[in-house]
Amino acid sequence: MEKRLGLIAIVISDRESVNRVNELISKFSDIFIARQGIPMHERGLSFISLVVDAEMNRINNFTGNMGRISGVEVKTIFTKSDNHN
């Protein structure tokens, strides 16, 4: 199966979920090539962006698990072509 490049955006609105989010990111760390976190304490939100380079089934496994965490929203965007070397 071919790898795909993409960006995963995570919005955390429940501070109690932060540890679970970080544990899941650590568990799947082999699929990420970059990570940026932006806490917005004054609004009670945190944003995480992840650049991913992996097979679709692995990415879907990650985002599916992430989306089941309470207070977490996940969106993914991929490059149009899957033949980037």
KELUMTI-949852 format. One record per residue (C-alpha): residue number from 1; x, y, z. Coordinates in pm, 1 decimal. Layout:
node n->NUM | x->X | y->Y | z->Z
...
// end
This chain:
node n->1 | x->0.0 | y->0.0 | z->0.0
node n->2 | x->129.7 | y->346.1 | z->-90.3
node n->3 | x->200.5 | y->620.6 | z->157.6
node n->4 | x->11.5 | y->950.2 | z->151.5
node n->5 | x->114.4 | y->1296.5 | z->265.1
node n->6 | x->-133.2 | y->1503.4 | z->457.9
node n->7 | x->-216.4 | y->1731.8 | z->745.5
node n->8 | x->-420.8 | y->1638.9 | z->1051.1
node n->9 | x->-579.5 | y->1919.9 | z->1252.5
node n->10 | x->-690.4 | y->1846.6 | z->1609.1
node n->11 | x->-896.9 | y->2082.4 | z->1826.6
node n->12 | x->-919.7 | y->1999.2 | z->2196.0
node n->13 | x->-1200.4 | y->2167.0 | z->2390.0
node n->14 | x->-1189.6 | y->1944.7 | z->2700.4
node n->15 | x->-868.9 | y->1990.6 | z->2899.0
node n->16 | x->-927.5 | y->1652.9 | z->3064.5
node n->17 | x->-863.5 | y->1487.0 | z->2725.8
node n->18 | x->-513.0 | y->1627.4 | z->2671.2
node n->19 | x->-330.7 | y->1329.5 | z->2825.6
node n->20 | x->-524.1 | y->1078.9 | z->2613.0
node n->21 | x->-452.7 | y->1284.7 | z->2300.6
node n->22 | x->-79.4 | y->1297.1 | z->2374.2
node n->23 | x->-68.6 | y->924.0 | z->2451.9
node n->24 | x->-231.0 | y->844.1 | z->2117.4
node n->25 | x->6.0 | y->1076.1 | z->1930.2
node n->26 | x->300.0 | y->902.1 | z->2099.2
node n->27 | x->161.0 | y->559.7 | z->2008.2
node n->28 | x->144.7 | y->658.1 | z->1638.6
node n->29 | x->458.1 | y->876.3 | z->1638.4
node n->30 | x->614.8 | y->681.7 | z->1350.1
node n->31 | x->365.1 | y->830.2 | z->1100.4
node n->32 | x->432.0 | y->1197.4 | z->1181.0
node n->33 | x->703.1 | y->1412.5 | z->1029.9
node n->34 | x->608.4 | y->1737.4 | z->1208.8
node n->35 | x->396.1 | y->1852.0 | z->1501.9
node n->36 | x->285.2 | y->2195.8 | z->1619.2
node n->37 | x->80.4 | y->2265.0 | z->1929.6
node n->38 | x->-89.9 | y->2591.8 | z->2014.8
node n->39 | x->-255.2 | y->2621.0 | z->2357.2
node n->40 | x->-517.0 | y->2894.6 | z->2389.6
node n->41 | x->-578.9 | y->2886.2 | z->2763.4
node n->42 | x->-785.3 | y->3206.1 | z->2760.8
node n->43 | x->-1039.9 | y->3035.4 | z->2531.8
node n->44 | x->-1016.3 | y->2688.1 | z->2681.5
node n->45 | x->-890.2 | y->2536.1 | z->2355.7
node n->46 | x->-575.8 | y->2373.8 | z->2222.7
node n->47 | x->-480.3 | y->2316.9 | z->1860.5
node n->48 | x->-242.7 | y->2052.9 | z->1728.7
node n->49 | x->-136.4 | y->2019.0 | z->1366.8
node n->50 | x->39.7 | y->1704.9 | z->1248.3
node n->51 | x->208.2 | y->1648.3 | z->912.2
node n->52 | x->167.6 | y->1282.9 | z->825.0
node n->53 | x->341.9 | y->1048.2 | z->581.0
node n->54 | x->191.4 | y->699.9 | z->605.7
node n->55 | x->-36.7 | y->439.9 | z->457.0
node n->56 | x->-404.9 | y->532.5 | z->456.3
node n->57 | x->-510.7 | y->248.4 | z->685.8
node n->58 | x->-261.8 | y->366.2 | z->951.0
node n->59 | x->-374.9 | y->729.4 | z->921.3
node n->60 | x->-741.0 | y->626.3 | z->940.3
node n->61 | x->-668.9 | y->412.3 | z->1244.7
node n->62 | x->-511.3 | y->712.1 | z->1418.7
node n->63 | x->-783.8 | y->962.7 | z->1328.7
node n->64 | x->-1061.1 | y->716.9 | z->1414.8
node n->65 | x->-918.2 | y->660.9 | z->1761.2
node n->66 | x->-858.1 | y->1033.1 | z->1808.4
node n->67 | x->-1213.5 | y->1119.6 | z->1703.9
node n->68 | x->-1353.9 | y->892.5 | z->1974.9
node n->69 | x->-1192.7 | y->1096.8 | z->2253.0
node n->70 | x->-1441.9 | y->1324.1 | z->2427.2
node n->71 | x->-1389.4 | y->1695.2 | z->2358.7
node n->72 | x->-1168.8 | y->1635.2 | z->2053.1
node n->73 | x->-1237.9 | y->1721.5 | z->1688.1
node n->74 | x->-1020.8 | y->1590.5 | z->1403.8
node n->75 | x->-997.2 | y->1689.3 | z->1036.6
node n->76 | x->-758.7 | y->1557.1 | z->773.7
node n->77 | x->-649.8 | y->1687.0 | z->435.2
node n->78 | x->-429.7 | y->1499.3 | z->187.2
node n->79 | x->-223.8 | y->1593.8 | z->-113.7
node n->80 | x->-408.4 | y->1530.3 | z->-440.1
node n->81 | x->-144.3 | y->1292.0 | z->-568.6
node n->82 | x->-27.3 | y->982.7 | z->-385.3
node n->83 | x->296.5 | y->943.5 | z->-582.5
node n->84 | x->519.0 | y->1187.0 | z->-390.6
node n->85 | x->860.9 | y->1041.0 | z->-328.2
// end
